[in-house]
Amino acid sequence: MPVYTYRCEACGVQFERHQSFTDAPLKTCPECRKKALKKVITPTKIIFKGSGFYATDHKSPSGDTSSAKKAEKKEKENASKESKSTESKSTSSDSPE
């Protein structure tokens, strides 16, 4: 059975009720007894747990790391290789022949 949240526009009280889909919405406030109740739309509370759920809804090729992480790792490796090659060129040109 779903849980519906109601708020009274007259007194401001807010509460939850378990109701069937076929039940009529409540209209009378249990606190002030005025017919000023409105349903409050709240986000659903869904938590995906387990290894079968992925942030992008697509399984990555390796199954444990995302392709974005792999691309970032490759970029870091390439950057370190480039910096090493420029360092070795500058040290070799600094030495007298």
Rosetta blueprint (number, residue, H / E / L):
1 M L
2 P L
3 V E
4 Y E
5 T E
6 Y E
7 R E
8 C E
9 E L
10 A L
11 C L
12 G L
13 V L
14 Q E
15 F E
16 E E
17 R E
18 H E
19 Q L
20 S L
21 F L
22 T L
23 D L
24 A L
25 P L
26 L L
27 K L
28 T L
29 C L
30 P L
31 E L
32 C L
33 R L
34 K L
35 K L
36 A L
37 L E
38 K E
39 K E
40 V E
41 I L
42 T L
43 P L
44 T L
45 K L
46 I L
47 I L
48 F L
49 K L
50 G L
51 S L
52 G L
53 F L
54 Y L
55 A L
56 T L
57 D L
58 H L
59 K L
60 S L
61 P L
62 S L
63 G L
64 D L
65 T L
66 S L
67 S H
68 A H
69 K H
70 K H
71 A H
72 E H
73 K H
74 K H
75 E H
76 K H
77 E H
78 N H
79 A H
80 S H
81 K H
82 E H
83 S H
84 K H
85 S H
86 T H
87 E H
88 S H
89 K H
90 S H
91 T H
92 S H
93 S H
94 D H
95 S L
96 P L
97 E L
